[in-house]
Amino acid sequence: QVQVVESGGGLVQPGGSLRLSCAVSGTFFSINDMGWYRQAPGKQREWVTTISTSGTTMYAASVKGRFTVSRDNAKNTMYLQMSSLKPEGTAVYYCYVQDELLRDYWGQGTQVTVSS
């Protein structure tokens, strides 16, 4: 069984920074891609970023240049450094993990609120 747990969410002022973490534990095949989605109130879940095993990254246009994703393969952990946060960044942020059998696993999400 695979557990995916996000942490690091909270309340931050516009223009501020926050760092999210995603830890994967349990029994699983090798992890391939990892990434983040977010879901704002009343909106559909949207893709934010993906990072491959080798460290190749992709970002949604709305966060490119402000968010940085990284991972520690030895610790099965991924991070999302968010800077210059905007109020529209308020959302529940979800971590996903894809194993080598192309199965996806999701965390429960962590709330990020950007407000003064």
N, C-alpha and C positions, 0 to 999 in steps of 0.2 A: 504494500500500500504506500502511496506517495502522499506526502504532506507538503503543501506550499503555503508559506506564511509570510505575509507582508507586514512591515512595520515602518514607523517613522512619520506617519501622517500627523496632521495637526493644523493649527490655525497660524497663518502667517500674513503679514501685511503685504499689500501690493508692492512689487519691487524686491521683495525678500527672497530668501532661499530656503530650501528644504531638501533633505536627503532621504529617499526611501530605500528600504532593503527588502529583498525577497530571498528567503531561505528555503531550500528544498531538502527534505529528509525522507527516510523510509527506504523501501526496496524498489529499485527501478533500474531500467536499462540506461545506457549512457544518454546524457542530455545533449540534445542538439541545440536548436534555437531557444532563446529565452526572450521575454519581452514584456511590455506593459501596454495595457489598454486603460481607458478611463471612461466613466459614465457620469455626466453632469445631470442634475435634476431635470426630469422631463425630456431627456434626450437619449438617443441610442448610444450604446457603447461604441467608442471610437478607438482605433489603433493609435498608439503614441510612438512606440519604438521597438526595434528588434535588434538583438545582438546574437551573432553566431558563435559557435564554439571557438573559432579562430579569432574572434573579436571584431569581425566586420559588423558595422552598425548602419542602421537606417532609421530615419526620423520622419515623423509627420511634418509637413511644412509649418504648421502652427507652433511647433516647439523647437524647430531646428535653430541652432545657434544659442539656445537658452537652456536646453536640457542635455545632459550627458549620461549615457548608459555605460555601465561597465560590469564585469563579472569576475569572480574568483572561482575558477573551475575546481580547484582543490577543495574549496569550502562549499561548493554547490550553492553559491550565493551570488545574487545580482544586485546592483545598486542603480538608483536613478537620482542624479544630482540635478535639482531644478533650481534655476536662477531666474531673476527678473520675472517673478511670478505675476500673473495678471488675474483679475477677478474671474475671468472666464476659465481659468484653470481650476476653479472649484469643482471637485468631482470625487467620486470614489475611484481610486486607482487600483487596478487589478494586475497581478503578475500572472504570466502564463509560462509554462515550460513544455517543450516538446521533446519526447524521447526518440531514440533511434528507430523505433517502430512507428513514428509519426503520430503517437498518441499525445493529446494535449491534457495538461493538468492545470487547474486554476486555483488561486488563493481566494480567500473570502473578501479581500479588498481592504484598503485603508483610506480613511477620509482625509482629503486635503481641502482646506477652506482658506481662500485668499480674500481677506477683507480687512478694512481699517476699523 
